[in-house]
Each structure stands twice: as C-alpha cells, then as structure tokens.
Amino acid sequence: KTRKWQAVRHENYRVRVYGNAAVITYKSGSTMEYKGKVSTNLANTTDVYVKQNGVWRAVVHDVIPIAKQ
C-alpha cells in the first residue's frame, strides 16, 4: 500500500548565499496516511545549491526529524 500525503507545509525560510553556493533552511511539516494510520511529522530541512555555468543545481537535501514531545 502506498502513502497518501494529506498536507505538506514549509515555513521559516532562511536563505544565505556564499558566492556560487546557497544554503536554504526551513521547517517542514507533513501529514500522511499509511495503512489506514494518519501521522503528522515535523522536521528541520536544509537544501544546498551550487551555481554551475549560470544554472543553480541542488546538491544536498537533508531532513532531520524533530522529536515529538
């Protein structure tokens, strides 16, 4: 059975550019259903891009779950 995404949201974006590299951090949240069970998850996400030949290319996508309290 496949996962059914019900909602995905991103917030608190922060963009830092270092020459030909850019680091984007944000908080992401998702709600999905899998095998009849609905779960909600939060994570801190980091994306890194490098500009090559005038084109920004994604080189890293890192997602670190935030523990539920």
N, C-alpha and C positions, 0 to 999 in steps of 0.2 A: 504494500500500500504506500502511496506517495504522501508527502507532506502537503498540506493545504495552507498557504500563507493567508492570514486574515488581515494583518496590518503590519506595515513597516514604517518606521519614522526615524528621522535623523535630526539632531539639534545641537546647539552649542558649537558650531563650526569655528575652527581657528586655522588660518592659512598662514604659513611662513614660507617665504621664497628666499633661497640661498643661491644666487647666480642661476645655474641651469638645473637646479633641484628645487622641488617644492614639497613641503610636508603639510598634510591636512589632517587635523584631528577632530573628532566629533563623537558624540554619544549616540548610540543607535539602540532602538528598541524594536522588538518584533513579537507578534502574536501568531501562533500557528497551531494547526490541528494535525495530530499524527495518531493513527489507530484509534480515533474517537476521543482522544485526550487533548485538551487545549492547554497550551503553556505560553507564558509570557517571559521574555528574556531581555536583559539589558546588557550592553557591552560598550567598552571604550574602543574606538576604531581609529586606526592610523593608516593613511594612504600616502605613498611616496611616489612622486613623478619626476622624471628626468627629461629635459628638453634635448632632443637629438635631431639635427637637421631641420630645425624650426617646428618640430612636432613634439608635443608633450606625450610621454609614454608612461603608463603605470608600471612600476617595478616592484612595489610591495603593497599588499593589502593585509593588515594584521588586525584581528579581532580578539579582544581579551574580555571574557565574560565578567560581569560584575556579580559577585556572590549575593544571593537573596538573603535578606535579613529577617 
